[in-house]
Amino acid sequence: MNNTSANILDIKNIEVRYDNVILALHDVSLKVPKGKVVALLGANGAGKSTTLKAVSTMLASERGKVTNGSIEYDGNAIDKQTPSQMVGLGMVQVLEGRRCFGHLTVEENIISGAYSRKLSKGDINQELEKIYTYFIRLKERRKSQAAFTSGGEQQMIAVARAMMAKPKMLLLDEPTMGLAPQLVAEIFNIVKELNTKEGVSILLAEQNTNVALKNSDYGYIIETGRVMLDGTAESLLNDDKVKELYLGISKKGRKNFRDVLKEESLTKKRSN
């Protein structure tokens, strides 16, 4: 079945439970249009990683399960797919935590991403050279052991390895966590290049709201397993609530959307 929809990913009202008991996501819906970058924003523990793992079908490895709602990728329901089948369909997740094979070289790590494609040595070399045009820093370190590269370089290795699988869609989980601002900018520049030049659709889970929205087309803000707000990246960057809650600290201290909505509701009742 070919996807005639404008969206490569369509999540409708999903609920996720761990161990059939712990409710991690409540009625979450979001869309990723083809060829766009969509940011999923929120604090640690808000449900960002769980949403990504629901999409890549990795929940089972953590005793999690989508217990309600539906997820369609490229026009097809994914509930019967395994993570390796999802890679075969062109969806690749870069997990949180810069996971590299430390004992392998940078280049060996990147090549491992092409395993599912059964390429010839010549094709692999051709793909590598293309990848290195985006990851110039990695080309310089190609023979270094991955364990001895910096945190930023390891994150680049993880993304480069994912790109070797020739994805239609990338799921990026906290790609800038713990990195210096200069490296954050460098990684986002690469991500935007991959999006515009390779046409890869991207769903990005990120705590760094400011930089994520500046490099995305659309954004969703999630708190305690619920989507609280969504809109174009530009509209969210200019939203007073987002500015107060995610781009700085309010005078009354850190709040969340639920608190703000309660306050607004109380104010309306009083004024009526």
C-alpha positions in Angstrom: 0.0 0.0 0.0 1.4 3.4 -1.0 0.9 6.4 1.2 -1.0 9.1 -0.6 -1.3 11.1 2.6 0.7 14.3 3.1 1.9 12.7 6.4 4.7 10.1 6.7 3.7 9.5 10.4 0.2 9.7 11.9 -0.3 9.0 15.6 -3.9 9.0 16.7 -5.0 9.0 20.4 -2.4 6.5 21.6 -2.2 5.2 25.2 1.0 3.4 26.4 1.3 1.3 29.5 4.3 -0.4 31.0 3.8 -3.9 32.6 0.0 -3.5 31.7 -0.3 -1.1 34.7 1.8 2.1 34.5 0.1 4.6 32.2 2.9 6.5 30.4 1.0 8.2 27.6 -2.6 9.4 27.6 -4.4 10.1 24.3 -1.4 11.4 22.4 -1.9 12.5 18.8 0.7 14.0 16.4 1.6 14.1 12.8 4.8 14.4 10.8 4.3 15.7 7.3 6.6 14.2 4.6 9.9 16.0 4.4 9.4 18.1 7.6 11.1 18.4 11.0 8.7 18.1 13.9 9.9 18.7 17.5 8.4 16.8 20.5 9.3 19.0 23.5 9.1 18.6 27.2 11.0 18.0 30.4 12.7 14.8 31.3 10.1 12.1 32.1 7.3 13.9 30.1 6.8 11.0 27.7 9.0 12.0 24.7 11.1 8.8 24.6 8.1 6.6 25.1 6.4 8.2 22.1 9.4 7.6 19.9 9.7 4.0 21.1 6.0 3.5 20.4 6.7 4.6 16.8 9.8 2.5 16.3 8.1 -0.5 18.0 10.8 -0.7 20.6 8.4 -0.7 23.6 8.2 -4.4 23.9 11.9 -4.6 25.0 11.0 -2.5 28.0 7.7 -4.3 28.8 5.7 -1.4 27.3 2.7 -1.7 24.9 0.4 0.6 22.9 -2.9 -0.2 24.6 -5.1 2.2 22.7 -5.1 4.3 19.5 -3.2 3.8 16.3 0.1 4.6 14.6 0.5 4.7 10.8 3.8 5.1 9.1 4.0 5.7 5.4 0.3 4.8 5.1 0.5 1.5 7.0 -0.4 0.4 10.5 2.8 -0.6 12.4 1.3 -2.7 15.2 2.5 -6.0 13.8 6.0 -4.8 12.9 9.3 -5.4 14.7 12.1 -2.8 15.2 14.2 -4.5 12.4 11.2 -4.5 10.1 10.7 -0.8 10.7 14.3 -0.2 9.7 13.6 -2.2 6.5 10.6 0.1 5.9 12.9 3.2 6.2 12.4 4.3 9.8 15.4 4.5 12.0 15.6 5.6 15.6 18.8 7.2 17.1 18.4 6.3 20.8 19.2 8.7 23.6 22.7 8.4 25.1 25.1 8.4 22.1 25.3 4.6 21.8 28.4 3.6 19.9 30.4 0.4 19.7 33.3 1.8 21.7 35.8 -0.9 20.6 35.2 -0.2 16.9 36.6 2.7 14.8 34.4 5.6 13.9 34.2 4.3 10.3 33.3 0.7 11.4 30.5 2.2 13.5 29.1 4.1 10.6 29.3 1.1 8.2 27.4 -1.1 10.7 24.3 1.1 9.9 24.3 -0.4 6.3 24.1 -4.0 7.5 20.4 -4.4 6.6 21.0 -3.1 3.0 23.4 -5.9 1.9 25.6 -3.5 -0.1 28.7 -4.3 -2.1 32.0 -3.0 -0.8 32.1 -0.4 -3.6 28.6 0.8 -2.8 29.4 1.0 0.9 32.5 3.2 0.1 30.3 5.4 -2.1 27.7 5.8 0.6 30.5 6.5 3.2 31.9 9.4 1.1 28.4 10.9 0.8 27.9 10.6 4.6 31.3 12.3 5.2 30.2 15.3 3.2 27.8 16.0 6.0 30.0 14.8 8.9 33.3 16.4 8.0 34.6 16.1 11.6 34.0 12.3 11.5 36.0 11.9 8.2 39.0 13.4 10.1 38.5 10.9 12.9 37.5 7.9 10.8 40.3 5.6 12.0 39.9 6.6 15.7 38.4 4.2 18.2 34.9 5.4 18.9 35.4 5.2 22.7 38.0 7.9 22.5 36.0 10.4 20.6 34.1 13.3 22.3 30.4 13.3 23.3 29.5 15.4 20.3 31.4 13.2 17.9 29.7 10.1 19.3 26.3 11.7 18.7 27.4 12.4 15.2 28.5 8.8 14.8 25.0 7.6 15.9 23.3 9.9 13.4 25.7 9.0 10.6 25.2 5.3 11.3 21.4 5.8 11.1 21.8 7.6 7.7 23.7 4.6 6.3 20.4 2.6 6.6 19.0 5.1 4.0 16.0 6.1 6.1 12.9 7.9 4.9 12.4 9.0 8.5 14.7 9.6 11.5 13.6 9.5 15.1 16.1 11.5 17.2 15.9 11.2 21.0 17.7 14.0 22.8 20.5 14.4 20.3 22.0 17.5 22.1 21.8 16.3 25.7 24.9 17.3 27.7 26.7 19.0 24.7 28.3 22.4 24.6 26.3 25.1 22.7 28.8 25.1 19.8 28.3 21.3 19.2 24.6 21.7 19.6 24.5 24.2 16.8 26.8 22.0 14.7 24.6 18.9 15.1 21.4 20.8 14.3 23.0 22.3 11.2 23.8 18.7 10.1 20.2 17.6 10.9 18.7 20.4 8.9 21.0 19.6 5.9 20.0 15.9 6.0 16.4 17.1 6.0 16.6 19.6 3.1 19.2 17.8 0.9 18.2 14.1 1.5 14.5 14.7 2.1 14.5 12.8 5.4 11.5 13.4 7.6 12.5 13.9 11.2 10.7 13.5 14.6 12.9 15.1 17.2 12.5 14.6 21.0 14.4 17.4 22.7 14.5 19.3 26.1 16.3 22.2 24.5 13.1 24.0 23.4 14.7 27.1 21.9 17.2 25.5 19.6 14.7 22.7 18.6 12.0 25.1 17.5 14.5 27.2 15.6 15.3 24.2 13.5 11.9 22.6 13.2 8.7 23.3 11.1 6.2 22.3 13.8 6.2 21.5 17.5 4.3 19.6 20.1 4.8 20.2 23.9 4.2 17.1 26.1 3.8 17.0 29.8 3.1 14.0 32.0 2.2 11.9 29.0 -0.2 14.4 27.4 0.2 16.8 24.5 -0.5 20.2 26.1 0.1 22.5 23.1 1.1 22.3 19.5 1.6 24.7 16.6 4.1 25.9 14.0 7.6 26.3 15.3 7.3 30.1 14.8 4.0 30.4 16.7 5.4 28.4 19.6 8.5 30.5 19.8 6.3 33.6 20.0 3.8 32.1 22.5 4.0 33.9 25.8 3.2 30.7 27.8 6.1 28.8 26.0 8.4 31.8 26.6 7.6 31.7 30.3 7.6 28.0 30.8 10.2 26.7 28.4 12.4 29.6 27.4 13.0 31.0 30.8 11.8 31.0 34.4 8.8 33.1 35.5 9.0 35.5 38.4 6.9 33.0 40.4 9.3 30.1 39.7 9.0 27.2 37.3 5.4 26.1 36.4 3.9 23.7 34.0 1.1 24.0 31.5 -1.4 22.3 33.8 -0.8 24.9 36.5 -1.2 27.7 34.0 -4.4 26.3 32.5 -5.8 26.0 36.1 -4.9 29.6 36.9 -6.5 30.8 33.6 -9.7 28.8 34.4 -9.9 30.2 37.9 -9.4 33.8 36.6 -12.2 33.3 34.0 -14.6 32.0 36.7 -13.8 35.0 39.0 -14.3 37.5 36.2 -17.7 35.8 35.4 
